C-alpha cells in the first residue's frame, strides 16, 4: 500500500482545490498501473467539506498516522509547496520512524 503525501492547506481555496485534483489524478494513474494507493487528500477533502471539518494537519494528523501504519511506502507528490508543507513534512517524519520506503515524484 502506498500513502500519497501531497500539500493541501493554503489560504486560497482555489489552490486547495487544484491540489485535491492533482492528488486524485495521480492516485488514479497509480491505481490504473495496479498499485494500491491511499490518498489522504482524496479521501478527507470531500469529508471535510461535507462535515464542515477543519482542513489542516492538526485535525487530521492522528488519522493520517494510523493510515501510514497500514502502508509500506510513502510517495511524496512534489507539487508546489511540498517542501514547506507542515503536513507533508510530518508525514515524511512519521514514515521514516515507521521504516517506510520513500518515493518522490512529480504529479503524474
CORNOR-V349705 format. One record per pair of residues at least 12 apart in sequence whose C-alpha atoms are under 8 Angstrom apart, sorted by sequence separation. I is the first residue (numbers start at 0). J is the second residue. If there is no record, write none. Layout:
{{I J} {I J}}
This chain:
{{6 18} {7 19} {26 38} {75 87} {5 18} {23 38} {22 38} {5 22} {22 40} {23 41} {73 91} {3 22} {22 41} {19 40} {20 41} {73 94} {19 41} {72 94} {3 26} {67 90} {39 63} {19 44} {60 86} {64 90} {67 93} {73 99} {75 101} {77 103} {63 90} {67 94} {72 99} {73 100} {74 101} {75 102} {76 103} {77 104} {78 105} {71 99} {72 100} {73 101} {74 102} {75 103} {76 104} {77 105} {78 106} {37 66} {56 85} {64 93} {68 97} {70 99} {71 100} {72 101} {73 102} {74 103} {75 104} {76 105} {77 106} {56 86} {72 102} {74 104} {76 106} {55 86} {1 34} {3 36} {7 40} {0 34} {1 35} {2 36} {3 37} {4 38} {0 35} {1 36} {2 37} {3 38} {4 39} {5 40} {0 36} {1 37} {2 38} {3 39} {0 37} {2 39} {8 54} {8 55} {22 76} {18 78} {2 66} {2 67} {2 70} {0 69} {1 70} {2 71} {4 73} {0 70} {1 71} {2 72} {3 73} {4 74} {5 75} {6 76} {0 71} {1 72} {2 73} {3 74} {4 75} {5 76} {0 72} {1 73} {2 74} {3 75} {4 76} {5 77} {6 78} {1 74} {3 76} {5 78} {6 79} {6 80} {6 81} {5 81} {8 84} {7 84} {6 84} {28 107} {6 86} {6 87} {25 106} {5 87} {25 107} {4 87} {24 107} {22 106} {21 106} {4 90}}
